[in-house]
Amino acid sequence: MGYYMSKLLGTESLDENSLVDSTWPGRVIGYPPPFQDPRSLDDDYNFPLDGKDIASLSDHELLRALFKAPTLYKYGSVTVSRVSKDIVIKGGSGVAKSEAENMKFASENSQLPVPKVHRTCTVEVPNDGYEFDAPSSYLDLIVMDYIKGSTVERLWPSFDMTAKETVAQQVADVINKMQSTVLNHMPMGPIGRAQNGKFQGPWFTGYGAGPFDTLKELEDWCNHNIDVGIRVKRLFTETPRFEFRDTVLTHQDLAMRNLVVDEDMKVWVINWSSAGIYPKEFEQAALRLQAEDNEYVDMVLGRLSDRQGIVIDQFTKIVYGLKIGRIRSTGHP
């Protein structure tokens, strides 16, 4: 096993997640499984960049490796290929540079268990782009470590209680560490985003939202979704409104499919595409919303030093407003 890609529940955009087939636990009914080439899991396979110095390769050599190497994960506009024994490349029109910046910040500033990013680039797809099955003229690539292991999603049913507690504690430690460092001095949203780059995550639909320049703007936007629910009589008029105070690093998709357990039972966090600097309350609410297994979520939330029970309930209530707003703005459910 190795590096996996994830899907935000309730959206149309898929990111790093479990390479599931129809029998895997946690698979969302109605979504076809991602594609995976079995050769990508074969440690004896001769990968195209084995023995190569990643730093010395051209951007186009990396692009060619992405589409020629065995595919570890492919869904929609995101592809992850295992290009060597120790390296994967993630690329596609659904990949943004900010994901790599999120990962580097999490690793370097918070010392979180994240695959090391070796290189990023934006590469122009040549005129023979159809050879690369590339849907756009430019693609962002992220070159990072391959994490050998299996997802928590796949292992959880076979874990005894001790193993489950070990995993839950490590995930709780990640959340506690992120939430203990206030980052009000940093711009909100994905780290390193373009000035007009949209905010990502389950609260912003699959199309993103914003950007929001101040915490008050984001707060007003969330409260507007409460107003939508009240107007259509899905919420009571006395529904509590949001009052955000601090922003922190958040992942926003700590589902079991985005956690890889290595042979030493160390949990690695992957899929940082929805991460960024957001209100402290976002993480726990996202964990509950995207719960694939209530036992896992309850065990993690129960180990947190700062529970956000009221806010979790608030966010659960605005999901309807988000869906209605999305339909009105796009014409699609």
C-alpha positions as CSV (number, residue, x, y, z in Angstrom):
1,M,0.0,0.0,0.0
2,G,1.1,3.6,0.1
3,Y,0.0,7.1,-0.7
4,Y,-3.8,7.4,-1.0
5,M,-6.2,10.1,-2.3
6,S,-9.3,11.5,-0.7
7,K,-12.8,12.6,-1.5
8,L,-14.7,15.4,0.3
9,L,-18.1,13.9,1.1
10,G,-21.0,15.9,-0.4
11,T,-18.9,17.4,-3.2
12,E,-18.0,16.5,-6.8
13,S,-14.3,17.1,-6.4
14,L,-12.2,14.2,-5.3
15,D,-8.7,14.4,-3.9
16,E,-6.3,12.0,-2.3
17,N,-8.0,9.0,-0.9
18,S,-8.3,5.3,-0.2
19,L,-7.7,3.3,-3.3
20,V,-10.9,1.5,-2.7
21,D,-12.7,-1.1,-4.7
22,S,-16.4,-1.8,-4.2
23,T,-15.9,-4.1,-1.2
24,W,-13.7,-1.8,0.8
25,P,-15.2,-0.4,4.0
26,G,-16.1,3.2,3.9
27,R,-16.6,3.5,0.2
28,V,-19.3,6.0,-0.6
29,I,-22.1,4.3,-2.5
30,G,-22.8,6.0,-5.9
31,Y,-19.2,6.9,-6.6
32,P,-17.1,4.6,-8.8
33,P,-13.8,3.5,-7.2
34,P,-10.6,5.3,-8.2
35,F,-8.3,3.6,-10.7
36,Q,-5.2,1.9,-9.4
37,D,-2.5,0.0,-11.3
38,P,-1.5,-3.0,-9.2
39,R,2.1,-2.6,-10.3
40,S,2.2,0.7,-8.3
41,L,2.2,-1.5,-5.1
42,D,4.9,-3.9,-6.3
43,D,8.2,-3.0,-4.5
44,D,10.1,-5.1,-7.0
45,Y,8.8,-3.2,-10.1
46,N,11.3,-1.2,-12.1
47,F,9.9,2.3,-11.8
48,P,10.9,4.9,-14.4
49,L,12.7,7.2,-11.9
50,D,14.5,4.6,-9.8
51,G,18.0,5.8,-9.1
52,K,17.4,9.2,-10.7
53,D,18.2,12.5,-9.0
54,I,14.8,14.2,-8.7
55,A,16.4,17.6,-8.3
56,S,18.2,17.3,-11.6
57,L,15.2,16.3,-13.8
58,S,13.4,18.8,-16.0
59,D,9.8,19.7,-15.3
60,H,8.8,17.9,-18.5
61,E,10.6,14.7,-17.4
62,L,8.6,14.8,-14.3
63,L,5.4,15.3,-16.3
64,R,6.3,12.3,-18.5
65,A,7.0,10.2,-15.4
66,L,3.6,11.1,-13.9
67,F,1.8,9.7,-16.9
68,K,4.1,6.8,-17.7
69,A,4.7,5.4,-14.2
70,P,2.2,2.9,-12.7
71,T,-0.8,4.9,-11.4
72,L,-1.3,4.7,-7.6
73,Y,-4.5,6.7,-7.8
74,K,-6.5,8.3,-10.5
75,Y,-9.9,9.9,-10.2
76,G,-11.2,12.8,-12.2
77,S,-8.6,15.5,-12.6
78,V,-6.2,14.1,-10.0
79,T,-3.5,11.5,-10.7
80,V,-0.9,10.1,-8.3
81,S,1.8,7.9,-9.8
82,R,4.6,6.0,-8.1
83,V,7.6,7.0,-10.1
84,S,10.3,5.3,-8.0
85,K,10.6,3.0,-4.9
86,D,10.4,6.1,-2.6
87,I,8.7,8.9,-4.6
88,V,5.3,9.7,-6.0
89,I,4.2,12.6,-8.2
90,K,0.7,14.1,-7.8
91,G,-0.6,16.2,-10.7
92,G,-3.5,17.3,-12.7
93,S,-5.8,20.2,-13.2
94,G,-7.4,19.3,-9.8
95,V,-4.1,19.9,-8.0
96,A,-3.0,23.3,-6.7
97,K,0.4,24.5,-5.6
98,S,-1.1,25.5,-2.3
99,E,-1.5,21.9,-1.3
100,A,2.3,21.5,-1.3
101,E,2.6,24.7,0.7
102,N,0.1,23.4,3.2
103,M,2.2,20.2,3.5
104,K,5.5,22.0,3.9
105,F,4.1,24.3,6.6
106,A,2.5,21.3,8.5
107,S,5.9,19.5,8.4
108,E,8.3,22.3,9.0
109,N,6.4,24.6,11.3
110,S,4.2,22.1,13.2
111,Q,6.4,19.0,12.9
112,L,3.4,16.9,11.8
113,P,3.7,13.4,10.2
114,V,3.3,14.5,6.6
115,P,5.0,13.1,3.4
116,K,8.1,15.2,2.6
117,V,7.6,17.5,-0.4
118,H,10.8,17.4,-2.6
119,R,9.7,19.6,-5.4
120,T,6.8,21.4,-7.0
121,C,6.4,22.9,-10.5
122,T,3.9,24.2,-13.0
123,V,4.6,22.6,-16.3
124,E,3.2,23.4,-19.7
125,V,1.6,20.5,-21.5
126,P,3.2,20.2,-25.0
127,N,1.2,20.2,-28.2
128,D,1.0,16.4,-28.0
129,G,-0.8,16.8,-24.7
130,Y,-3.2,14.1,-25.6
131,E,-0.3,11.7,-25.1
132,F,-0.5,12.8,-21.5
133,D,-4.2,12.6,-21.2
134,A,-3.9,16.2,-19.9
135,P,-7.1,18.2,-19.6
136,S,-5.5,21.7,-19.5
137,S,-2.5,23.6,-20.9
138,Y,-0.7,23.8,-17.6
139,L,-0.5,21.3,-14.7
140,D,0.8,21.6,-11.2
141,L,3.0,18.8,-10.0
142,I,3.9,17.8,-6.4
143,V,6.8,15.5,-5.9
144,M,6.8,13.8,-2.5
145,D,7.6,10.8,-0.5
146,Y,5.8,7.5,-1.0
147,I,4.5,6.3,2.4
148,K,4.4,2.5,2.6
149,G,1.5,1.3,4.6
150,S,-2.3,0.9,4.6
151,T,-5.1,3.4,5.2
152,V,-6.9,3.4,8.5
153,E,-10.1,3.0,6.5
154,R,-8.9,-0.4,5.3
155,L,-7.3,-1.5,8.6
156,W,-9.9,-0.3,11.1
157,P,-12.3,-3.3,10.9
158,S,-9.4,-5.7,11.8
159,F,-7.9,-3.6,14.6
160,D,-8.3,-4.6,18.2
161,M,-9.2,-1.9,20.7
162,T,-5.6,-1.2,21.6
163,A,-4.7,-0.5,18.0
164,K,-7.8,1.7,17.5
165,E,-6.9,3.7,20.6
166,T,-3.3,4.1,19.4
167,V,-4.5,5.5,16.0
168,A,-7.2,7.7,17.6
169,Q,-4.6,9.2,20.0
170,Q,-2.2,10.0,17.2
171,V,-5.0,11.8,15.2
172,A,-6.0,13.7,18.3
173,D,-2.4,14.7,18.9
174,V,-2.3,16.1,15.3
175,I,-5.5,18.1,15.9
176,N,-4.4,19.3,19.3
177,K,-1.0,20.5,18.0
178,M,-2.6,22.4,15.1
179,Q,-5.2,24.0,17.3
180,S,-2.7,25.0,20.0
181,T,-0.9,27.4,17.6
182,V,-2.9,30.6,16.8
183,L,-2.1,32.0,13.3
184,N,-4.1,35.2,13.3
185,H,-1.2,37.0,11.7
186,M,-1.3,34.8,8.5
187,P,-3.7,35.3,5.6
188,M,-6.7,33.0,5.7
189,G,-7.3,30.2,3.3
190,P,-4.9,27.8,1.5
191,I,-1.3,28.7,2.4
192,G,0.4,30.5,-0.5
193,R,-2.8,30.8,-2.5
194,A,-3.1,33.3,-5.3
195,Q,-4.7,36.6,-4.3
196,N,-8.0,35.5,-5.8
197,G,-7.7,31.9,-4.8
198,K,-10.8,30.4,-3.4
199,F,-11.1,28.8,0.0
200,Q,-11.4,25.0,0.0
201,G,-13.1,22.5,2.2
202,P,-16.5,20.9,3.0
203,W,-18.0,24.3,4.0
204,F,-17.3,25.9,0.6
205,T,-18.8,23.2,-1.7
206,G,-16.8,21.5,-4.4
207,Y,-16.3,24.8,-6.2
208,G,-14.7,26.7,-3.3
209,A,-15.8,30.1,-2.0
210,G,-14.4,33.5,-1.3
211,P,-11.7,34.5,-0.9
212,F,-12.4,36.3,2.4
213,D,-10.0,39.0,3.5
214,T,-11.0,39.1,7.1
215,L,-12.3,36.7,9.7
216,K,-15.5,38.9,10.0
217,E,-16.2,38.4,6.2
218,L,-16.0,34.6,6.6
219,E,-18.1,34.8,9.8
220,D,-20.8,36.8,7.9
221,W,-20.7,34.3,5.1
222,C,-21.3,31.4,7.4
223,N,-24.0,33.2,9.2
224,H,-25.7,34.0,5.9
225,N,-26.1,30.2,5.4
226,I,-27.9,30.1,8.8
227,D,-30.2,32.8,7.5
228,V,-30.9,30.7,4.4
229,G,-31.9,27.8,6.6
230,I,-34.2,30.0,8.6
231,R,-35.8,31.6,5.5
232,V,-36.7,28.1,4.1
233,K,-37.8,27.0,7.6
234,R,-35.1,24.4,7.9
235,L,-33.7,26.1,11.0
236,F,-35.2,27.8,14.0
237,T,-34.9,31.6,14.3
238,E,-33.0,31.2,17.5
239,T,-30.3,29.1,15.9
240,P,-26.9,30.3,17.4
241,R,-24.8,32.4,15.1
242,F,-21.0,32.0,14.5
243,E,-18.5,34.1,16.4
244,F,-15.0,33.2,15.2
245,R,-12.0,34.4,17.2
246,D,-8.8,32.6,16.1
247,T,-7.4,31.0,13.1
248,V,-5.2,27.9,13.1
249,L,-3.8,25.4,10.6
250,T,-6.5,23.0,9.7
251,H,-6.6,19.8,7.5
252,Q,-10.4,19.6,7.1
253,D,-10.5,16.0,5.8
254,L,-9.1,13.8,8.6
255,A,-11.2,10.9,7.4
256,M,-9.8,7.4,7.8
257,R,-8.9,7.2,4.1
258,N,-6.5,10.1,4.5
259,L,-4.5,8.4,7.3
260,V,-1.7,5.9,6.4
261,V,-0.4,3.5,9.1
262,D,3.1,2.3,8.5
263,E,4.8,-0.9,9.8
264,D,5.6,0.8,13.1
265,M,2.0,1.9,13.7
266,K,2.9,5.5,13.0
267,V,0.0,7.4,11.4
268,W,0.8,9.7,8.5
269,V,-1.6,12.4,7.3
270,I,-2.1,12.7,3.6
271,N,-4.3,14.8,1.3
272,W,-3.8,18.4,2.3
273,S,-5.8,19.8,-0.6
274,S,-8.5,21.3,1.7
275,A,-6.0,22.5,4.3
276,G,-5.1,26.0,5.2
277,I,-5.5,28.7,7.8
278,Y,-9.1,28.7,8.9
279,P,-11.2,29.3,12.1
280,K,-10.3,26.9,14.9
281,E,-13.7,25.4,14.9
282,F,-13.5,24.1,11.3
283,E,-11.5,20.9,12.0
284,Q,-13.7,19.2,14.5
285,A,-16.9,20.1,12.6
286,A,-15.4,18.7,9.4
287,L,-14.3,15.5,11.1
288,R,-17.9,14.9,12.4
289,L,-19.5,15.9,9.0
290,Q,-17.3,13.5,7.0
291,A,-17.5,10.7,9.5
292,E,-17.3,7.3,7.8
293,D,-17.1,5.5,11.1
294,N,-18.7,7.0,14.2
295,E,-16.5,4.9,16.5
296,Y,-13.4,6.4,15.0
297,V,-14.7,10.0,15.2
298,D,-16.0,9.6,18.8
299,M,-12.6,8.2,19.9
300,V,-10.7,11.1,18.3
301,L,-13.0,13.8,19.5
302,G,-13.0,12.3,23.0
303,R,-9.2,12.8,23.2
304,L,-9.1,16.4,22.2
305,S,-8.2,19.1,24.8
306,D,-10.6,21.7,23.5
307,R,-14.0,20.2,22.4
308,Q,-16.2,22.3,20.0
309,G,-19.5,20.5,20.5
310,I,-21.7,23.6,20.0
311,V,-19.9,24.6,16.9
312,I,-20.1,21.1,15.5
313,D,-23.8,21.4,15.8
314,Q,-23.9,24.8,14.2
315,F,-21.9,23.6,11.1
316,T,-24.1,20.6,10.8
317,K,-27.1,22.9,10.5
318,I,-25.6,25.1,7.8
319,V,-24.9,22.3,5.4
320,Y,-28.4,22.7,4.0
321,G,-27.8,26.4,3.4
322,L,-24.5,25.5,1.6
323,K,-26.3,23.1,-0.7
324,I,-29.1,25.5,-1.5
325,G,-26.6,28.3,-2.2
326,R,-24.7,26.0,-4.5
327,I,-27.8,25.0,-6.5
328,R,-28.8,28.7,-6.9
329,S,-25.4,29.7,-8.1
330,T,-24.6,26.8,-10.4
331,G,-28.0,25.2,-11.3
332,H,-26.6,21.9,-10.2
333,P,-27.2,19.9,-6.9
